[in-house]
Amino acid sequence: MIYNLYIFNPMGQCLYYGEWERSKAAAMSRDEEFKLVYGMLYSLKSFVSRITPAISDNFQCYETNKYKLSMYETPSGVKFVINTGLDWSSQAISEMLQSLYKEVRVY
């Protein structure tokens, strides 16, 4: 199950948002939600780069007991972020986001 998809430019502006099967409405505006999601991604990438023994900022996904958030960042800094159910494998999500990047023109 796919819950939602965000596409952010390198400056954190949400270029696209799609929503499917979202059971709970956010208690904030869309713009606030976009800022919160992007800020969380920025913080997670920073945290991962600090605790990883190798030189890397390669944050790709995290999982809770309810959903999985996955991110694919392009060389130009565009971020494709998707929330899915736990039934999706990380490999399948990664391949889907890379395929989406190849098909979508982001200006």
Secondary structure as the mmCIF struct_conf table of DSSP 4:
data_model
#
loop_
_struct_conf.conf_type_id
_struct_conf.id
_struct_conf.beg_label_comp_id
_struct_conf.beg_label_asym_id
_struct_conf.beg_label_seq_id
_struct_conf.end_label_comp_id
_struct_conf.end_label_asym_id
_struct_conf.end_label_seq_id
STRN STRN1 ILE A 2 PHE A 8
TURN_TY1_P TURN_TY1_P1 PRO A 10 MET A 11
BEND BEND1 GLY A 12 GLY A 12
STRN STRN2 CYS A 14 GLU A 19
BEND BEND2 GLU A 21 GLU A 21
BEND BEND3 LYS A 24 LYS A 24
BEND BEND4 ALA A 27 MET A 28
HELX_RH_AL_P HELX_RH_AL_P1 ARG A 30 ILE A 51
BEND BEND5 PRO A 53 ILE A 55
STRN STRN3 CYS A 61 GLU A 63
BEND BEND6 ASN A 65 LYS A 66
STRN STRN4 LYS A 68 GLU A 73
TURN_TY1_P TURN_TY1_P2 PRO A 75 SER A 76
BEND BEND7 GLY A 77 GLY A 77
STRN STRN5 LYS A 79 THR A 84
TURN_TY1_P TURN_TY1_P3 LEU A 86 ASP A 87
BEND BEND8 TRP A 88 TRP A 88
HELX_RH_AL_P HELX_RH_AL_P2 SER A 90 GLU A 103
#
